[in-house]
Amino acid sequence: MSEPNDWTRIDYQPAIPDHPPVPVLQHVSPGSTVLDIGCNKGSDAIFLAGHGFRVLGIDINGAAIQVARLRAQAITAPGSAEFRVADIREEPVADRFDVVLLIRVLTCFAESSEWDALLRRTIQLLRPRGYIYVHDFLMSPDIDVCRIRYEAGAALGWRSGNFQVNDARGNRLFIAHHHSPPEVDAIRAGFESLTWRSHESLSMSGNPCRMFEFLGQKRTCRNS
Ligand SMILES: C[S@@+](CC[C@H](N)C(=O)[O-])C[C@H]1O[C@@H](n2cnc3c(N)ncnc32)[C@H](O)[C@@H]1O
């Protein structure tokens, strides 16, 4: 077990600043409601608001939400993008959404129990036949810099695929997780696959890594 991440005070400045959820535009009608969990400074939420979606962005980091609100005020139509400082693990979100985005967020839920809980929460927050969009990191032991980090995490008894991310001074920022094929299968279970791809990318610090992008539609189930 490692110490929990404290995202309330991390200024996230990744090498690739945003990953606009383009497949959502191809499969979901404008006007649909979207929840962007872990929206940070709002780039992806604002991207969808600019294409006619009604977006709520939630993030535990107050400073990031402040930036998101200012950016939205300057760019989007009034009411199309709203932002809330909240911990998704505790926030009583009453609404159900047509789309829920998880962009580089499951990677921050390094403990399996929290990761499972976030995935379950995401599914609960979707309307019947709603869409999940996940863009996150794949476990890539063939990439040296990744393998060395996984091995260091494993030596500390951490979940397979967990590793430490440091700031420029070498101080620990947070523990991240890269996803194994069975974990990706767990994310995709219960959804019809509309978009699936894996691709080369860069980590927050600019190291080579691999990511996956998934858009799925919730399968009809008798109890949904
Ligand atoms: C790696 S960043 C990704 C941000 C953005 N989605 C992107 O891809 O650029 C993860 C985000 O999730 C937020 N986060 C982490 N834990 C959270 C929680 N429990 N509730 C809400 N947001 C959380 C962090 O503050 C951070 O903004």
The ligand as an SDF file (V2000), in Angstrom:
LIG
                    3D

 27 29  0  0  0  0  0  0  0  0999 V2000
   -3.6980   13.6070  -14.7250 C   0  0  0  0  0  0  0  0  0  0  0  0
   -4.8520   14.8690  -14.5010 S   0  0  0  0  0  0  0  0  0  0  0  0
   -5.7800   14.8370  -16.0210 C   0  0  0  0  0  0  0  0  0  0  0  0
   -6.5240   16.1250  -16.2880 C   0  0  0  0  0  0  0  0  0  0  0  0
   -7.2910   16.1720  -17.6050 C   0  0  0  0  0  0  0  0  0  0  0  0
   -8.3820   15.2410  -17.6500 N   0  0  0  0  0  0  0  0  0  0  0  0
   -6.3290   15.9620  -18.7530 C   0  0  0  0  0  0  0  0  0  0  0  0
   -6.2710   14.8880  -19.3100 O   0  0  0  0  0  0  0  0  0  0  0  0
   -5.6110   16.9220  -19.0760 O   0  0  0  0  0  0  0  0  0  0  0  0
   -5.9880   14.1580  -13.3680 C   0  0  0  0  0  0  0  0  0  0  0  0
   -7.0100   15.1320  -12.8540 C   0  0  0  0  0  0  0  0  0  0  0  0
   -7.9220   14.4500  -11.9870 O   0  0  0  0  0  0  0  0  0  0  0  0
   -8.1590   15.2540  -10.8460 C   0  0  0  0  0  0  0  0  0  0  0  0
   -8.5550   14.3880   -9.7240 N   0  0  0  0  0  0  0  0  0  0  0  0
   -7.7730   13.4900   -9.0750 C   0  0  0  0  0  0  0  0  0  0  0  0
   -8.4690   12.8950   -8.1100 N   0  0  0  0  0  0  0  0  0  0  0  0
   -9.7290   13.4160   -8.1440 C   0  0  0  0  0  0  0  0  0  0  0  0
  -10.9150   13.2110   -7.3720 C   0  0  0  0  0  0  0  0  0  0  0  0
  -10.9370   12.3450   -6.3620 N   0  0  0  0  0  0  0  0  0  0  0  0
  -12.0330   13.9260   -7.6890 N   0  0  0  0  0  0  0  0  0  0  0  0
  -12.0030   14.8250   -8.7030 C   0  0  0  0  0  0  0  0  0  0  0  0
  -10.8920   15.0680   -9.4530 N   0  0  0  0  0  0  0  0  0  0  0  0
   -9.7750   14.3780   -9.1810 C   0  0  0  0  0  0  0  0  0  0  0  0
   -6.8350   15.9690  -10.6150 C   0  0  0  0  0  0  0  0  0  0  0  0
   -6.9490   17.1240   -9.8300 O   0  0  0  0  0  0  0  0  0  0  0  0
   -6.3900   16.2570  -12.0450 C   0  0  0  0  0  0  0  0  0  0  0  0
   -6.8850   17.4820  -12.5080 O   0  0  0  0  0  0  0  0  0  0  0  0
  1  2  1  0
  2  3  1  0
  2 10  1  0
  3  4  1  0
  4  5  1  0
  5  6  1  0
  5  7  1  0
  7  8  2  0
  7  9  1  0
 10 11  1  0
 11 12  1  0
 11 26  1  0
 12 13  1  0
 13 14  1  0
 13 24  1  0
 14 15  1  0
 14 23  1  0
 15 16  2  0
 16 17  1  0
 17 18  1  0
 17 23  2  0
 18 19  1  0
 18 20  2  0
 20 21  1  0
 21 22  2  0
 22 23  1  0
 24 25  1  0
 24 26  1  0
 26 27  1  0
M  CHG  2   2   1   9  -1
M  END
$$$$
